[in-house]
């Protein structure tokens, strides 16, 4: 894919919205625009999840990825999906199974989202990014607010990759290749101080890795 003068939609959560960066100009989508001379439509909403929640409110965060995907710019040249950490952290949807096709489980929501994007952007690059590592990623209760045990973050990442593989969609496995591992104190201090949201330096890493992954498609 030629990045220069292209338009890319990024569907995400608080990291995409810019949490952790010192200003909107330093969030990874803005850095991508400068690095690669492209336009990036930022569809990040803090706290949002890929899957539908058991109780829907009017909160912005309850507007899941499946709800928002059809609202993005249809003329964009490519789409990036970067989510899952909030499904792990405080999502109330069960994991489900590979045969699910509704947004009410994580498996089903991944299927629903990817088939929606394949319909809306047929033949265009669709890049699936796995969540970054975080400090509490082994807790089956997520960030501790879940009323029941579900799974560690790694299992959500594995499901994203499994469903993307089913649809032959490319994956940027940021969980494995970002170089951002807050379990190492020096990395947390320099790149992801709160253990969840990258700082300016961390956002710059995301911009380069996502841009280069798109360029390879």
N, C-alpha and C positions, 0 to 999 in steps of 0.2 A: 504494500500500500504506500502511495506517495503522500506524505504527511503535509507538505507545504501547500497552503491554501485549502486544505480539506476541513471539513466540519465533523466533529465527533461528539456524540452524546455520551455523557457519563452518568449512569444511574447508581446512586450510592446512599450512604448514611452520613453520619457526622464528619467522618474523615474527608469524604468528598466535599461536604459543605464547607470544610475548612477548619474544623476544630483542631486545636494544637498549634496551628500556624499563627504567627503574630499579626497577620492582616490578610485580607482576601487576595492581595497580590502575591502572597507567598504560599497559598494553598496549591496543591499539586496540579490542579486543572489550569490555574493561571500560569504556573511555571511551564507547563506543557505548551501553552500558547506561545510563550516567548521563545522557548528552546527550539520548537519545531515549526514556527511560523504558521500556525494553524488556529482554527476557532474551536473552542470547547464549550459546549452547552452543559452547564453544571446542574444536574438534577439530584443533588444531595440533600437529604433531610435528616437532621440529627435524630437519633433514636429509632429510625425506621428499620423495618425488617423485611426480608424476602417473603416470608410466609404470612398469611392472614392470622390475626389473633383471635382467641376464643371470645373475647369481649371487645367489640369495636366501639370506640368513642369518637368524638370530633377532633381528637388530638392530631396534629400534623404527623406525629410519629406513628400513628395507626394507619396512615396511608402507605400500605406496603408496596413493595416493588411491583407486584403484579397489577395493582390498581394504577400505578403511575406510568408503567411502560407505554400504554397506548397514547399518553398525553405528550410524549416527546416529539421533537422535530422529525417529521417523516422524511425530510429531504437530506438528512445527515448522511455522511459517507460511511460512517462506522458507529458502532455502539460498544461501550465498555460497561460491564456490570461489576461492581465492587461492593460486596455486602456479605452478610452472614454472621458477623461478629455479634450483632444485637439479637439475632435469632438464638445464638448461644447464650448471650449475656442475660437477657431478660424476656425472651420470647416465650409465649405460652402455647405455641403450636407444637404438637407431638412430632417426632421424626417421621413417622409413617413408614411406608415401604416403597420399593422401586416401581410398583405398578400403580401407585396413586397418581391422579391427574388433576386434582383440585387444589386450590391454594391453601387448603386448611391444614396440611401437614408440610413439613419442610421438603420432603421428597416431592410431593405433589406440586408445591409452589415452584420448585426448581423446574419441573417439567412444564408447568403452565407458563412461567416466565420465558423460558427458552423457546417454546413453540410460538408464543406471541411475537417474540422478536424475530424469529425465523419467518413468520408470516409478514410482518411489517417491513422487514429489511432483507428480503430474499436476495441472496447473492452478494450482500455486503458483509464486510468483516464484523463479526460479533465476538468480542473478547471477554471471557469470564475470568475474573480475578478472585483468588481465594483470600480469606481474611488474613490479616497480619497476626502474628503471635501476640499474646497479651499476658499480663502477670498472673491472672487467675485461670488460665486456660484448661487446667485439669479438673476443675470443680464441676461435677455433674449438676450442681445447682446454679451454674453460670456465675454471675456476679454476686450471688447469694440471695437474690430477691425472688427466685423461682420457688413456687410452692411445692415442687416435686422434682426429683432427680431426673435428668434426661440423658445427657452425654457430654463428654469433653469437647472442646472446640475442634479438635482434630477430626472428630466424626462428622461434624458439619462440613468441614473442608473436604473430607472424603466423599460425601454425598454430592457436593457441588461438582467435583471432578468426575464422579461416576455418571451423573446425568449429562454433563457436557460431553463426555466421551460417547454416550449413547447417540447424541445428536451431531457428533463429529465437529464440535465447536472447540476452538483453541482455548487453552487455559494458561494463564500466567499464575503460577503457584507461588504467590507472595508469601504464603505460610512457610515455604521451604527456601525461597531464593531472595527474599528481600534484604537479608543481612541485618534485619531489625529484630533482635531477640532481647526483650526486656529482662529476661532471667539473668542476663549478664549485667551487673551493676553499671559498668562503664558505658555500655550501649544504651541502657535506660537513661542515664544521665545526659548523654550526648544526642540521642535521637528520639526518645519516646518517654519523656519525664514522668507522665502519669501512668505509664504502663499500658496505655490503650491508644492515645492519639499522638501521632508523630509531631515533632516540632518542625521549624522551618527546614532544618537539615534533613529530617525524615521525609518531609513532603517533597523535597528536591530529589531524593532517591526514588520515590514513587513516580514522579514525573518522568525521570529518565527511563526507568524500567518499563512503565506502561507505554511510553512513546516508542521505545525500541521494539517492544513486543508488537505494537500495531504496525510498525514499519516492516516487520518481517512477514506480515500477512499478505 
